[in-house]
């Protein structure tokens, strides 16, 4: 089965993907940070048994993995694909992962919280993902009573998640908007409306590839529906502003833009060594070029898939052998050459 990120379409929007995440805790146990290894193991076995029929909920096949038995490289690759956070990767006590075959749905058991549900999909689909999350939440809650307070809502390991326990997030490609002088004021405006913007791979000029994540700042005092609507509206506004700025540059600098796009393609298609930083910059140019109709490919291609594939752990898995520092750039170039489609000749 193909993964959810194989279907990211750069032709229709600068919105790359959406994510819904829910944090929940079982009221029979203390928070994971205060549990012994024995308690973690006991809880994990009970959860694994209770969730064994999870595929009945949505028809998705799920695979269970005990994280402390998974290779370090594979856990790092899952982190690069946004399935695990750093705490789950580094945890020594027993923890588990239920992951759907397309990697669009996952439950981390015994990580930061007892249960972390996550749902991913290409494009702006927070409403659709929230419906999936709500159904999953009900399914799990029927089997495990949640830690809940009438005043504060769902209780979580981190105070920033108390309330709904919901984090709604949209990742956008903003190569032009992020370069204008007023971008920081746009970030400030979003903050005042209750959302936060951060670079997906670094802050400011270090965010090579111009991928930005916008999410809700608050989980307390808003309903789940209000959070989803808030982030959806903010993401749509950013997408529209990016298109306005980019269309203006197309009107005045079309030849320059086209030249940048084709040069980027040439480097990616024929380079024998390339750093992750340079690869992200050039892939970003192709994403913008395809969106603006400056370039098209002879077959459907998810350029975001390439962004994930050039990350170190996933690149090691693709090579099927450990790569030293000197080899990494040459193998990355080979990976891009093999997976980048040909330009469509008009």
C-alpha positions in Angstrom: 0.0 0.0 0.0 1.2 3.5 -0.8 1.9 6.0 2.0 -0.2 9.1 2.6 2.7 11.3 1.6 2.9 9.6 -1.9 -0.3 11.6 -2.9 0.8 15.1 -2.0 -0.1 17.3 -5.0 1.8 20.5 -5.6 -0.4 21.6 -8.5 -3.4 22.7 -6.5 -2.2 24.4 -3.4 0.7 25.4 -1.2 -0.8 23.4 1.6 1.3 20.3 1.9 -0.5 18.3 4.6 -2.7 18.4 7.6 -2.3 16.7 11.0 -4.6 16.1 14.0 -3.1 14.9 17.3 -4.9 13.9 20.5 -3.2 13.3 23.9 -5.0 11.1 26.4 -4.2 9.3 29.6 -5.7 6.2 31.3 -7.0 7.1 34.8 -5.7 3.9 36.3 -2.1 4.9 36.0 0.2 7.8 36.8 1.6 9.8 33.9 4.3 7.9 32.0 7.2 9.9 33.5 6.2 8.7 37.0 5.7 5.0 36.1 8.1 2.2 36.7 9.3 0.0 33.9 7.1 -2.8 35.3 4.0 -0.6 35.3 4.8 0.5 31.8 5.0 -3.1 30.6 1.8 -4.1 32.4 -0.1 -1.1 30.9 1.2 -1.8 27.5 0.1 -5.4 27.5 -3.4 -4.4 28.6 -3.6 -1.8 25.9 -2.3 -4.0 23.2 -4.9 -6.7 24.1 -7.7 -4.1 24.2 -6.9 -2.6 20.9 -6.2 -5.8 18.9 -9.4 -5.3 16.9 -8.6 -1.7 15.9 -8.8 -2.4 12.2 -12.6 -3.0 12.6 -13.0 0.7 13.3 -11.8 2.1 9.9 -10.8 -0.9 7.8 -7.1 0.0 8.0 -4.6 -2.7 8.6 -2.5 -1.8 11.7 1.0 -3.1 12.7 2.0 -3.2 16.3 5.7 -2.6 17.3 7.2 -2.5 20.7 9.4 0.6 20.5 12.2 -0.6 22.7 12.7 -3.6 20.4 12.7 -1.5 17.2 16.1 -0.6 15.7 17.4 2.9 16.5 17.6 3.8 12.8 14.0 2.7 12.1 12.8 4.8 15.0 14.7 7.9 13.7 13.2 7.3 10.3 9.7 7.2 11.8 10.5 10.5 13.5 11.6 12.0 10.2 8.2 10.9 8.8 6.5 12.7 11.7 5.2 9.5 13.4 7.3 9.6 16.6 8.5 12.5 18.6 12.0 12.6 20.2 10.7 11.4 23.6 9.2 8.2 22.0 12.5 7.6 20.1 14.6 7.9 23.3 12.3 6.1 25.7 13.9 3.2 27.5 10.8 1.9 29.3 8.3 -0.3 27.4 6.3 1.7 24.8 4.4 0.7 21.7 3.3 1.9 18.3 0.1 1.0 16.4 0.7 2.2 12.8 -1.7 1.9 9.8 -0.3 0.6 6.6 -0.5 4.0 4.9 1.0 5.7 8.0 -1.9 8.1 8.0 -3.1 6.9 11.4 -1.1 6.0 14.5 -1.3 5.5 18.2 1.8 5.8 20.4 1.2 3.9 23.6 3.2 4.9 26.7 5.2 7.9 25.2 4.8 11.4 26.7 1.2 10.4 27.5 -0.4 7.0 27.8 -2.0 7.4 24.3 -1.1 9.8 21.5 -3.4 9.5 18.5 -2.3 11.1 15.2 -3.9 11.4 11.8 -2.2 12.7 8.7 -3.4 13.5 5.2 -2.2 15.6 2.2 -3.9 18.9 1.6 -6.2 20.9 3.8 -8.2 18.2 5.5 -8.5 19.1 9.2 -12.3 18.6 9.2 -11.9 15.1 7.7 -9.1 14.2 10.1 -11.0 15.4 13.1 -13.9 13.1 12.2 -11.4 10.2 12.2 -9.8 11.3 15.4 -13.2 11.7 17.1 -14.3 8.2 16.1 -10.9 6.7 17.3 -11.2 8.7 20.5 -14.6 7.2 21.3 -13.4 3.7 20.4 -10.4 3.9 22.8 -12.4 5.6 25.6 -14.9 2.7 25.5 -12.0 0.4 26.6 -10.0 2.8 28.8 -11.4 5.5 31.2 -9.6 8.8 30.6 -8.1 11.1 33.2 -10.6 13.9 33.0 -11.4 17.0 35.2 -14.8 18.7 35.0 -13.0 22.1 35.1 -9.9 21.6 33.1 -10.9 18.8 30.7 -8.5 16.0 29.6 -5.4 15.8 31.9 -2.1 15.5 30.1 1.6 15.2 30.9 2.3 18.7 29.6 0.1 21.7 30.8 0.1 23.1 27.3 -2.1 20.1 26.1 -4.6 20.2 29.0 -8.2 20.8 27.9 -9.1 19.2 24.6 -5.7 17.6 24.3 -6.0 18.5 20.6 -3.3 19.9 18.4 -4.4 20.8 14.8 -1.6 21.5 12.4 -1.2 22.4 8.7 2.1 22.5 6.9 2.5 25.0 4.1 5.1 25.8 1.4 5.8 29.6 1.6 8.9 30.3 -0.5 7.8 33.8 -1.5 5.8 35.1 1.4 8.5 34.1 3.9 11.0 36.4 2.0 8.9 39.6 2.2 9.7 42.2 4.9 6.2 41.9 6.5 6.5 38.2 7.1 7.3 38.6 10.8 4.4 40.9 11.3 2.2 38.2 9.6 3.6 35.7 12.1 2.7 38.2 14.9 -0.8 38.6 13.6 -1.4 34.9 13.6 -0.2 34.7 17.2 -2.7 37.3 18.3 -5.5 35.1 16.7 -4.4 32.1 18.7 -2.2 30.2 16.2 1.6 29.8 16.0 3.9 29.5 12.9 7.2 27.8 13.0 9.7 26.5 10.4 9.4 22.8 9.9 13.1 22.4 9.6 14.5 25.4 11.5 13.7 29.0 12.1 14.0 32.0 9.8 16.8 31.7 7.1 17.7 28.2 8.5 14.4 26.8 7.4 15.8 25.6 4.0 12.9 24.6 1.7 10.4 27.1 3.2 8.1 24.6 4.8 6.1 26.1 7.7 3.8 24.6 10.3 0.8 26.5 11.7 -1.0 25.1 14.7 -3.3 26.2 17.6 -1.6 27.7 20.6 -4.3 26.8 23.1 -6.0 23.6 23.9 -8.0 24.9 26.9 -11.0 27.2 26.6 -11.9 26.3 23.0 -13.9 23.4 21.7 -12.4 20.9 19.2 -14.5 22.3 16.4 -13.3 25.8 17.2 -9.7 24.8 17.1 -10.1 23.0 13.8 -11.9 26.0 12.3 -9.3 28.4 13.7 -6.3 26.6 12.1 -8.2 25.9 8.9 -8.9 29.6 8.5 -5.4 30.7 9.3 -3.9 28.2 6.8 -6.2 29.3 4.1 -5.2 32.9 4.7 -1.5 32.1 4.5 -2.0 30.1 1.3 -3.9 33.0 -0.3 -1.2 35.5 0.7 1.5 33.3 -0.7 -0.3 33.1 -4.0 -0.9 36.9 -4.2 2.8 37.6 -3.6 4.0 34.9 -6.0 1.6 35.9 -8.7 3.0 39.5 -8.4 6.5 38.1 -9.0 5.4 36.0 -11.9 4.0 39.1 -13.6 7.3 41.0 -13.3 10.0 38.2 -13.1 8.5 35.2 -15.0 11.7 34.5 -17.0 13.9 34.7 -13.9 11.5 32.4 -12.0 11.4 29.9 -14.9 15.2 30.0 -15.1 15.6 29.2 -11.4 13.1 26.3 -11.6 14.9 24.6 -14.6 18.3 25.2 -13.1 17.1 23.5 -9.9 15.8 20.6 -11.8 19.1 20.2 -13.7 21.1 20.1 -10.5 18.8 17.6 -8.8 18.6 15.4 -12.0 22.3 15.2 -12.7 24.3 16.0 -9.4 26.6 13.3 -8.1 26.8 14.8 -4.6 24.2 17.0 -2.8 23.7 18.2 0.7 20.3 18.0 2.4 20.3 21.8 2.7 20.8 22.3 -1.1 18.4 19.5 -2.0 15.6 21.0 0.1 16.2 24.4 -1.5 16.1 23.0 -5.1 13.0 20.8 -4.3 11.3 23.9 -3.0 11.9 25.6 -6.3 10.3 22.6 -8.2 7.3 22.7 -5.8 6.7 26.4 -6.6 7.4 25.9 -10.3 4.9 23.1 -10.6 2.3 25.1 -8.7 2.8 28.1 -10.9 2.7 26.1 -14.2 6.3 26.8 -15.0 7.1 23.1 -15.2 5.3 19.8 -15.3 6.3 16.2 -15.1 5.6 13.3 -17.3 4.1 11.3 -14.4 2.4 12.1 -11.1 5.1 12.9 -8.4 5.0 13.8 -4.8 7.8 16.2 -4.3 7.2 16.2 -0.5 8.0 12.4 -0.6 11.5 13.5 -1.9 11.8 15.9 1.1 11.3 12.9 3.5 13.4 10.6 1.5 16.6 12.7 1.6 16.5 12.8 5.4 19.5 10.9 6.9 17.7 7.9 8.6 15.3 7.3 5.7 18.3 7.6 3.3 20.1 4.9 5.3 17.1 2.6 5.0 16.8 3.2 1.3 20.5 2.4 0.8 20.0 -0.8 3.0 23.4 -0.2 4.7 24.9 2.3 7.2 26.2 5.4 5.5 29.2 7.4 6.8 29.3 11.2 6.5 31.3 11.2 3.3 28.9 8.8 1.6 25.6 10.6 2.6 25.7 13.3 -0.1 26.5 11.0 -3.0 23.8 8.5 -2.0 21.3 11.4 -1.5 22.1 12.5 -5.1 21.5 9.0 -6.4 18.2 8.7 -4.5 17.0 12.0 -6.1 18.1 11.0 -9.6 16.3 7.7 -9.3 13.0 9.2 -8.0 12.7 12.5 -9.8 10.5 12.1 -12.9 11.3 13.5 -16.3 10.0 16.9 -17.4 6.9 16.8 -19.5 7.7 18.0 -23.0 4.9 20.2 -24.4 
